[in-house]
């Protein structure tokens, strides 16, 4: 008996989620890249991609474009900075997320995002995958065909569900099912590498990433401001930054 293909039978084809990944890779390669770099200025020191300023015993060091954690695509949705705060005074200082601000050349303000908000942004973009026992229903997304659900820490079991679409999909392998599950990227680094806000004791320092919303397309110059409280006295330290944009294929584009 000869196998016969017709428009009515799906037949063996590439899985939808592979097509989606390949397409997204092509789109990303064609988009302009954005990189933030320090700017030399009076009162600040620039060394190895980090800009540092010190005043009244408080030292602030900011390193832009330094994210190397998971997920790797995080800088496409938020703007991360590695920040180090050193308290060289004899008393503790305090700061919170609203005290970390970013201004562009039009004085458009970006306020630091807590890690839980960053995770929400990444998951809403469709790359976070199912969370806990929550799972999407068939037809709700192109990456649904195979889902990996990780149970709670008390039940470290990895389950794989093969879901056949309710509608005919010309890019779907009807049988046998594709053997490799889609595993959602880990979000641990978003929390573990974040800067801890609160108080910094005398002689101590804290270090971690601060996340801001994605920059406006028109932004070319930035000012990173760190506001703090030293007892009843309020202070602020600011460092200048520049936005570099590359055209398609990595060719520089005008700011």
N, C-alpha and C positions, 0 to 999 in steps of 0.2 A: 504494500500500500504506500503510495507516494504522498509525502507531505505537501500540502498546498496552502499558499498564503493568499489571503484576500483582505480587502479593506475592513471587513467586519471582524477579523480576528487580530488581537494585539500582537501575537508573536513575540519572539525574544528581541528586546531592544535595551538601550541604556536606561538605567534608573533615572527618575526625575530629579532626585536630589543631586546626582552627579552632574546632570545638565545645568542645574541651578548654580552649583559651585563653579563650574567652568565659565558660565556666563558672568557670574559676579566677579570672577578673577579678571575677565577681560574688561569689565567695566571699570574696576579699580585701577587697572594698569593704564587706562585712558584718562583718568582723572588727574587734576593738578595736585601735586603733593604740597603739604604745608609743613614748614619747619620753623620753630621759634629759636632765636639765638640771642645771646647777651650782646649788649652794646656798651663799648667803653665810654665812660663819662667821668666827670669830676666827682671825687668822693667814693667811687666804687672801684673794685678790683675784678678783673676778668682773667680767669685762669682755667684752662682745660674745660671750656664750655660752661663754667660756673661763674656767676656774678655775685660778689660779696660786698656787703656794706656793714659798717659798725657805727653805733652811736649810743652814748650814755651807758656803755657796758653791755649793750645787746648787740649780738652779731646775727645777721641774716645772710644765708647763702642760698641761691636759687639756681637750679640746673634745669633748663628746659629741654624738651625733646629727649628725655632720658628713659622713657618707659621700656622695659625689657621683660615685663612679667606676662601673665596670662589673664585675659585673652590678649593676643598680640595686636588685634585690631582696635583696642580701646582708644588710641589717639584719633581714630576716625569719627568717634562720637563725643568725646570729651577732650579737654586740653589739660594734660598732666604736667606737673612740675615737681621735681624732687627738691624739698625744702629742708634746710637745717637751721634751727634756732638755738643759739647758745646764750645762756644767761650768765653774764659775768658780774652781775651786781651782788649785793649782800642780802637781797630780799627776793622772794618769788615773783614771777610775772604771770599774767593770765591772758588767754586769748581764746576765741571760739571761731567757728566757721564764718560768721558774718564779718569777722575782723580780717579775713583774708580776701583781698579784692584785687581785681584786674581791670585796668582801664585801657581802652584803645585810643587812637589819636583823635577820635571824635568824642571822647569822654563817655563812650558807651561802657557801662559798668557790668562786669561779670563777678558774681559772688561765688565763693567756694562751695562745692557740693559735698555733702557727706557721702561716705561709701555706699550706704544703702540706696541713695538716689542714683548713684552711678550704676549700680547693679540693675535697678529698675529700667534705666535708659537702655542698657545693653540687652536686657531681656525683651523689652518692648520692640527692639529693632529686629527681633526674630531669630537671634543667634544663640540665645541662652538655653533653648531646649526646655523640656518639661521640668518642672520644679517639684521635687519630692514625689508624691503620689499623683500629682496633677498631670494629666495627659490631654492632648488635643484630640478632637474627634476627626475621623477621616474627612479629607477635603478642606481642612483649615490651613494648610500650609504645604509648600513643596518639599519640605524636609521631613515629612511625616511618615514616609513609607516604612522606615525602620526607626524605632525609638528606643533609646536605652534609658531605663529608669533606675536610679540608684536609691535604694531604700534608706531609711534613717540610719544614723551611725550604729544604733543598737542592732540593726539587721543588715549587715554589709553584704547584700545579695544584688548581683547585677542581672536584671531580667531583660530579655529581648523580645519585642512584640513585632510580628510581621503583619502589617495591615494592608489588605487589598483595597484599592479605591472603589467607591461606589459607582464611579463613572469610568468609561473607557479612556485610557490614557495611552496615546501612541508611543510614549517614551518609557512605558513601564514593562519590566520583565514579568510576564504572566506566570511562568514556571520554568525552572525552579526559582524560588525567591532569592534575591541578592544576599549573599552570606555575611556582609559586613554591616554592622549596626552603625547608626549615626550617634556619636557620643558628644554631648554638649560640652563646650569648653568650661574649664574650671574658673570659678570666680573668687577663689581664695585670696589671690594676690591683691585684688581690689581692696580687701579689708586688711590683710596682713602687712601690706606695704604702705598703708595710708598713714599720714601724719596724725599723731594723737593730739587732739586739742585739749585745752584745760590749763593747768598750771605747769610752769617750769621752775623748779627750785633753784636756789642760789648755787651758782657754779655748775649747773647741769645743762644738758642739751637734749633736744629731741630732733628726730629726722624721719622723714617719710614723704609720701606723695600727696600733693594737694591737687584736686580735680576741679576744673572750671568748665562751664558750658563751651560748646564748640564756637570758635571765633567767627565773627562776621566776615563775609567775603571781602569787604572793603577795609578791614583792619590791616594796618601795616606797621604801626608802632604801638608798643604796649608799656604800661607801667604796673609793676607788681607792688602792691602795698600791704605791709604787715602792721596791723594796729594791735597794740598791747596795753595792758594796764599794770603799772608798777605801784602798788598801793593805791593812793588817790590820784596819782599822776598818770595821764594817758600819753602815749608816745606812738610814733609811726616811723617806719623805715620803708623806703621805696627804691626799687632798682629798675633801670630801663631795659627794654627788650625790643627786638625787631622780628617781624614776620617775613620769612622768605617763602616764596611760592614758586614751584616748578611747573612748567607746562606739561603737555602730553609727552610721555616718553622721558620725563625727567629734565627736559630743557628748561632753563630758567625763563620766568615770565616777569614782566614788569610789575612793580609793586603799585 
